[in-house]
Amino acid sequence: MRATQQVRYAIYGIFDLAYNGGARPVPLVEVGRRQAIPARYLEQIFQRLRRAGLVISKRGPGGGYQLARRPDAIRLSDIVRAVQGSVLTLPELEKGHSALSPDFVWDLVRAAQEQALSAHSVADLCREAAARGVSRAPLEPTSYEI
């Protein structure tokens, strides 16, 4: 099934926090720049992620977002559910289509997709990225001018 743009951006954003953020809050402008995602769009997505308890936010100087849990405790299925409500969204099937139709197939597909997404954590993504040579962003100290 197709991943929506919001789901892709949510996974990229969470990955960026885990892979590049370290223990500091990261402004969404930085995440957006690195992942080529408009920061305004990320703000909407990250509000959903915050409400789901996947990220926490800090306001003010030195503020931004960071993971609310360890990367190995955040499953891809958690991210998908936070953004779109369920792992697999299908158009509503017509009820009573036919007693001979295998409508149960969608339950099987949904369960298999849930299982596949639940099998992988954000930590798994970070390990895979490192193994594939994805470079990390340099940790730049934030400077403020008064």
C-alpha positions as CSV (number, residue, x, y, z in Angstrom):
1,M,0.0,0.0,0.0
2,R,1.1,3.6,-0.5
3,A,2.6,5.7,2.3
4,T,1.2,9.2,2.4
5,Q,3.5,12.2,2.2
6,Q,2.7,13.0,5.9
7,V,3.7,9.5,7.0
8,R,7.0,9.7,5.0
9,Y,7.8,13.1,6.4
10,A,7.0,12.0,10.0
11,I,9.3,9.0,9.6
12,Y,12.0,11.2,8.1
13,G,11.6,13.8,10.9
14,I,11.7,11.2,13.7
15,F,14.7,9.6,12.1
16,D,16.5,12.9,11.8
17,L,16.0,13.6,15.5
18,A,17.4,10.2,16.4
19,Y,20.3,10.2,13.9
20,N,21.4,13.8,14.1
21,G,19.9,15.3,17.2
22,G,21.6,13.6,20.0
23,A,20.3,14.7,23.4
24,R,19.6,18.3,22.4
25,P,16.3,19.8,21.2
26,V,16.4,20.3,17.4
27,P,14.6,23.2,15.7
28,L,12.3,21.9,13.0
29,V,14.0,24.4,10.6
30,E,17.1,22.3,10.9
31,V,15.2,19.0,10.4
32,G,13.4,20.5,7.4
33,R,16.6,21.8,5.8
34,R,18.3,18.4,6.2
35,Q,15.3,16.3,5.0
36,A,14.1,18.8,2.4
37,I,10.7,19.2,4.0
38,P,9.0,22.6,4.5
39,A,9.3,23.5,8.2
40,R,5.6,24.7,8.3
41,Y,4.5,21.3,7.2
42,L,6.7,19.6,9.7
43,E,5.2,21.7,12.5
44,Q,1.7,20.3,11.7
45,I,3.1,16.7,11.6
46,F,5.1,17.2,14.8
47,Q,2.1,18.4,16.7
48,R,0.5,15.0,16.0
49,L,3.7,13.2,17.0
50,R,3.8,15.3,20.3
51,R,0.2,14.4,21.1
52,A,1.0,10.7,20.6
53,G,3.9,11.0,23.0
54,L,6.6,10.3,20.5
55,V,8.4,13.7,20.8
56,I,8.6,16.5,23.3
57,S,9.0,20.1,22.5
58,K,10.9,22.9,24.3
59,R,10.2,26.5,23.6
60,G,12.5,29.5,23.6
61,P,16.2,29.8,22.9
62,G,17.8,26.4,22.5
63,G,14.3,25.0,21.9
64,G,13.0,22.5,19.4
65,Y,12.0,18.9,19.4
66,Q,13.5,15.7,20.8
67,L,12.4,12.1,21.1
68,A,10.2,11.4,24.1
69,R,11.4,7.8,24.1
70,R,14.5,5.9,23.2
71,P,14.8,5.2,19.5
72,D,14.5,1.4,20.1
73,A,11.2,2.0,21.8
74,I,9.6,3.8,18.9
75,R,8.2,1.5,16.2
76,L,7.4,2.6,12.7
77,S,3.8,1.6,13.3
78,D,3.7,4.1,16.2
79,I,4.6,6.9,13.8
80,V,2.1,5.8,11.2
81,R,-0.7,5.6,13.8
82,A,0.2,9.0,15.2
83,V,-0.1,10.6,11.8
84,Q,-3.0,8.8,10.1
85,G,-4.7,6.9,12.8
86,S,-4.2,3.4,11.5
87,V,-1.5,1.5,9.7
88,L,-3.5,0.8,6.6
89,T,-6.2,3.0,5.2
90,L,-8.5,1.6,2.6
91,P,-11.6,3.1,1.1
92,E,-14.6,1.9,3.0
93,L,-15.7,-1.4,1.5
94,E,-19.3,-1.8,0.6
95,K,-21.0,-3.9,3.3
96,G,-22.8,-7.0,2.2
97,H,-21.1,-6.8,-1.2
98,S,-21.5,-10.5,-1.6
99,A,-21.4,-13.5,0.7
100,L,-19.0,-15.1,-1.7
101,S,-16.5,-12.2,-1.7
102,P,-13.2,-12.6,0.1
103,D,-13.5,-9.3,1.9
104,F,-11.5,-10.8,4.8
105,V,-8.4,-10.3,2.6
106,W,-8.1,-6.7,3.8
107,D,-8.0,-7.8,7.4
108,L,-5.1,-10.1,6.5
109,V,-3.3,-7.4,4.6
110,R,-3.8,-4.9,7.4
111,A,-2.4,-7.4,10.0
112,A,0.6,-8.2,7.8
113,Q,1.4,-4.5,7.3
114,E,1.0,-3.8,11.0
115,Q,3.4,-6.7,11.8
116,A,6.0,-5.5,9.3
117,L,5.9,-1.9,10.6
118,S,6.0,-3.0,14.2
119,A,9.0,-5.2,13.6
120,H,11.2,-2.1,12.9
121,S,12.2,0.6,15.3
122,V,13.7,4.1,14.8
123,A,17.0,2.6,16.2
124,D,16.9,0.0,13.4
125,L,16.6,2.9,10.9
126,C,19.6,4.6,12.4
127,R,21.7,1.4,12.3
128,E,20.7,0.8,8.7
129,A,21.6,4.4,7.8
130,A,25.0,4.1,9.4
131,A,25.6,0.8,7.6
132,R,24.7,2.4,4.3
133,G,27.0,5.4,4.9
134,V,24.4,8.0,5.5
135,S,26.4,10.9,6.9
136,R,25.4,12.6,10.1
137,A,24.9,16.3,10.5
138,P,27.7,18.0,12.4
139,L,26.6,19.1,15.9
140,E,26.8,22.8,15.6
141,P,26.6,24.8,18.8
142,T,23.6,27.2,18.6
143,S,24.8,30.8,18.8
144,Y,22.6,33.7,19.9
145,E,23.1,37.4,19.3
146,I,21.7,40.0,21.6
